Amino acid sequence: MKPVTPDAKLAAVVGSTPLPRTELTKKLWVYIKKNKLQDAKVRTQINADDKLKAVFNGKSKVSMFEMTKLVSGHVS
């Protein structure tokens, strides 16, 4: 897969080095699980901390599916 470059907001979460989308998604999930940001009751919801709010356009909660769409806007 062709590497993508995260912008500054996304780089705060996954790092700034170019990487394939699959690796970017893996790193994002590592961050989410490490910081316990997956909602305990509704497992498909992600509760954003300050770094993820910047990536999620200010939203404090997004679904896994919406997360993928929002992250796409932060790569080139």
MOWOQUI-V916079 format. One record per backbone hydrogen bond with DSSP energy under -1.0 kcal/mol. CO is the residue of the C=O (numbers start at 0). NH is the residue of the N-H. If there is no record, write none. Layout:
BEGIN
CO|NH, CO|NH
END
This chain:
BEGIN
3|18, 4|75, 6|10, 7|11, 9|12, 9|13, 10|14, 18|3, 19|23, 20|24, 21|25, 22|26, 23|27, 24|28, 25|29, 26|30, 27|31, 28|32, 29|33, 30|34, 31|36, 32|35, 36|46, 41|44, 43|63, 44|38, 45|61, 48|52, 49|53, 51|55, 52|57, 55|58, 59|47, 61|45, 62|66, 63|67, 64|68, 65|69, 66|70, 67|71, 70|73, 71|74, 73|6
END
